[in-house]
Amino acid sequence: MDLRNLGMDIGGMGFGIDNSILSTIQDMLELSEEHDKGNQNNPSRAYVRDAKAMARTPADIKEYPDSYALVVDMPGIKANEIKVQVEDDNVLVVSGERKREKEEGVKYLKMERRGGKSMRKFVLPENANLDAISAVSRDGVLTVTVQKFPPPQAKKHKTIEVKAG
C-alpha cells in the first residue's frame, strides 16, 4: 500500500500523524533506479514500479485512415521532460516523471495530487511508419501521431493473348 495514501486517510481522520513524517518514510522506501540496476536479488522492483506507472497513466488510442493517434494524460509534466521512444522495433514507450515539490516550513493537511512516474507502452502494428512519428504536449495531454504506411497496391491482372503458331 502506498504510504502517502495511508497518510492522507489517517491524517484526514485526525489521528495526529504528521504528513511530513509519512512523506519522509515514503521517500526512504522508494529505491532509486540505480539501486535497482545494481541489485541482482530484487530485479522485480523496477518492473513493479513500471507496472504501477502504466496502470495509473490513462490513454486513448484512435485510428484514422492514414495514422494512429495515442492520447496520453501526463499532468504536471513539462513537454521537455516527456520521453517518447521506440523499443524492440515496434513498442512505443511514453514516459515522464512528476516530482513532488518540497517546501520548507509547510505542513500539508492533505496530499491528493499524485507525483511519480507516468508510463505507457504500445505495441505498434506492422503498418506503422516508425520514421513518421510526432508528439505534441498541450495542457498536460500528450498526443503522439504515428503515420501509417500506405496499403499495398492491388496487383493488376494482365491477360496475355495466345497466338496460334
RODO-2510 file (C-alpha; in nm, 4 decimals, decimal comma):
residues 165
     n   res          X          Y          Z
     1     m     0,0000     0,0000     0,0000
     2     d     0,1226     0,3498    -0,0805
     3     l     0,2060     0,5251     0,2464
     4     r     0,1053     0,8617     0,1040
     5     n    -0,2476     0,7313     0,0540
     6     l    -0,2420     0,5771     0,4002
     7     g    -0,1180     0,9072     0,5399
     8     m    -0,3976     1,1014     0,3721
     9     d    -0,6595     0,8668     0,5144
    10     i    -0,5134     0,8631     0,8628
    11     g    -0,4347     1,2348     0,8603
    12     g    -0,7878     1,3083     0,7417
    13     m    -0,9260     1,1104     1,0366
    14     g    -0,7387     1,3260     1,2832
    15     f    -0,5030     1,0613     1,4243
    16     g    -0,2327     1,3255     1,4542
    17     i     0,0238     1,1749     1,2166
    18     d     0,2358     1,4420     1,0550
    19     n     0,2299     1,4120     0,6742
    20     s     0,5928     1,5244     0,6530
    21     i     0,6955     1,2151     0,8516
    22     l     0,4944     0,9897     0,6210
    23     s     0,6445     1,1621     0,3176
    24     t     0,9951     1,1048     0,4565
    25     i     0,9189     0,7367     0,5212
    26     q     0,7851     0,7006     0,1654
    27     d     1,0998     0,8636     0,0242
    28     m     1,3140     0,6226     0,2269
    29     l     1,1225     0,3194     0,0981
    30     e     1,1430     0,4155    -0,2681
    31     l     1,4576     0,2764    -0,4240
    32     s     1,6320     0,4636    -0,6988
    33     e     1,6689     0,3085    -1,0431
    34     e     2,0451     0,2980    -0,9956
    35     h     1,9999     0,0813    -0,6869
    36     d     1,7638    -0,1498    -0,8764
    37     k     2,0176    -0,1978    -1,1566
    38     g     2,2956    -0,2931    -0,9171
    39     n     2,0901    -0,5311    -0,7028
    40     q     2,0580    -0,8716    -0,8669
    41     n     1,8462    -1,0075    -0,5788
    42     n     1,5499    -0,7770    -0,6499
    43     p     1,5142    -0,7498    -1,0276
    44     s     1,1370    -0,7075    -0,9960
    45     r     1,1344    -0,3685    -0,8177
    46     a     1,1772    -0,1743    -1,1438
    47     y     0,9165    -0,3974    -1,3073
    48     v     0,6686    -0,3310    -1,0256
    49     r     0,7352     0,0441    -1,0405
    50     d     0,6784     0,0485    -1,4184
    51     a     0,3635    -0,1638    -1,3871
    52     k     0,2198     0,0796    -1,1320
    53     a     0,3106     0,3753    -1,3548
    54     m     0,1380     0,2140    -1,6548
    55     a    -0,1730     0,1287    -1,4539
    56     r    -0,2210     0,4884    -1,3430
    57     t    -0,1475     0,6559    -1,6772
    58     p    -0,4693     0,6730    -1,8824
    59     a    -0,4552     0,6709    -2,2622
    60     d    -0,6838     0,6681    -2,5647
    61     i    -0,5932     0,5108    -2,8980
    62     k    -0,7550     0,6394    -3,2171
    63     e    -0,7245     0,5124    -3,5716
    64     y    -0,7592     0,7393    -3,8726
    65     p    -0,7363     0,6352    -4,2386
    66     d    -0,3713     0,7449    -4,2606
    67     s    -0,2500     0,7422    -3,8982
    68     y    -0,2865     0,6339    -3,5368
    69     a    -0,3197     0,8839    -3,2526
    70     l    -0,2201     0,7941    -2,8973
    71     v    -0,3543     1,0431    -2,6427
    72     v    -0,1900     1,0108    -2,3007
    73     d    -0,2608     1,2099    -1,9827
    74     m     0,0681     1,3459    -1,8446
    75     p    -0,0456     1,6050    -1,5870
    76     g     0,2162     1,8315    -1,4380
    77     i     0,4951     1,7077    -1,6658
    78     k     0,6587     1,9630    -1,8938
    79     a     0,6989     1,8781    -2,2625
    80     n     1,0787     1,8690    -2,2361
    81     e     1,0541     1,6155    -1,9502
    82     i     0,8462     1,3654    -2,1516
    83     k     1,0336     1,0896    -2,3319
    84     v     0,8847     0,9205    -2,6402
    85     q     1,0874     0,6367    -2,7897
    86     v     1,0549     0,3148    -2,9884
    87     e     1,1974    -0,0046    -2,8377
    88     d     1,2305    -0,3530    -2,9862
    89     d     1,1366    -0,2250    -3,3345
    90     n     0,7628    -0,1936    -3,2591
    91     v     0,6995    -0,0850    -2,8974
    92     l     0,6297     0,2852    -2,8460
    93     v     0,7164     0,3928    -2,4908
    94     v     0,5910     0,7208    -2,3416
    95     s     0,7312     0,8186    -2,0011
    96     g     0,7852     1,1101    -1,7682
    97     e     0,8027     1,1896    -1,4015
    98     r     0,6283     1,4497    -1,1922
    99     k     0,8391     1,5344    -0,8937
   100     r     0,6700     1,6468    -0,5754
   101     e     0,7757     1,9977    -0,4775
   102     k     0,9221     2,0135    -0,1287
   103     e     0,8708     2,3336     0,0624
   104     e     1,0385     2,4123     0,3919
   105     g     0,8125     2,5140     0,6761
   106     v     0,4937     2,3853     0,5119
   107     k     0,2646     2,1288     0,6715
   108     y     0,0342     1,9522     0,4284
   109     l    -0,3130     1,8920     0,5642
   110     k    -0,3981     1,6716     0,2683
   111     m    -0,1942     1,5431    -0,0276
   112     e    -0,4169     1,4188    -0,3103
   113     r    -0,2233     1,5172    -0,6209
   114     r    -0,0150     1,2295    -0,7448
   115     g     0,3532     1,2571    -0,8087
   116     g     0,5847     0,9972    -0,9503
   117     k     0,6407     0,8190    -1,2772
   118     s     0,3940     0,8061    -1,5654
   119     m     0,4472     0,5497    -1,8397
   120     r     0,2636     0,3672    -2,1173
   121     k     0,3827     0,1106    -2,3694
   122     f     0,2056     0,0499    -2,7008
   123     v     0,2766    -0,2332    -2,9431
   124     l     0,2609    -0,0777    -3,2878
   125     p     0,1033    -0,2636    -3,5807
   126     e     0,3011    -0,3691    -3,8865
   127     n     0,1710    -0,0798    -4,0973
   128     a     0,3067     0,1847    -3,8550
   129     n     0,5722     0,4056    -4,0143
   130     l     0,8392     0,4339    -3,7434
   131     d     1,0078     0,7139    -3,9354
   132     a     0,6937     0,9304    -3,9262
   133     i     0,6126     0,9737    -3,5561
   134     s     0,5404     1,3129    -3,3982
   135     a     0,4435     1,4170    -3,0460
   136     v     0,2785     1,7316    -2,9083
   137     s     0,2125     1,8094    -2,5406
   138     r    -0,0577     2,0610    -2,4561
   139     d    -0,2198     2,1285    -2,1179
   140     g    -0,0954     1,8023    -1,9638
   141     v    -0,2114     1,5859    -2,2542
   142     l     0,0399     1,4256    -2,4904
   143     t    -0,0726     1,3348    -2,8416
   144     v     0,1562     1,1013    -3,0336
   145     t     0,0752     1,0620    -3,4034
   146     v     0,2081     0,7587    -3,5892
   147     q     0,1630     0,7686    -3,9650
   148     k     0,0633     0,4508    -4,1477
   149     f     0,2371     0,3060    -4,4488
   150     p     0,0057     0,3206    -4,7496
   151     p    -0,1718    -0,0082    -4,8141
   152     p    -0,0089    -0,2227    -5,0814
   153     q    -0,1434    -0,1672    -5,4286
   154     a    -0,3564    -0,4451    -5,5653
   155     k    -0,1742    -0,6191    -5,8450
   156     k    -0,3369    -0,5660    -6,1790
   157     h    -0,4105    -0,8720    -6,3805
   158     k    -0,2780    -0,8735    -6,7302
   159     t    -0,4164    -1,1003    -6,9937
   160     i    -0,1698    -1,2302    -7,2498
   161     e    -0,3071    -1,3091    -7,5900
   162     v    -0,2142    -1,6528    -7,7057
   163     k    -0,1441    -1,6772    -8,0787
   164     a    -0,1698    -1,9856    -8,2886
   165     g     0,1562    -2,0732    -8,4278
***
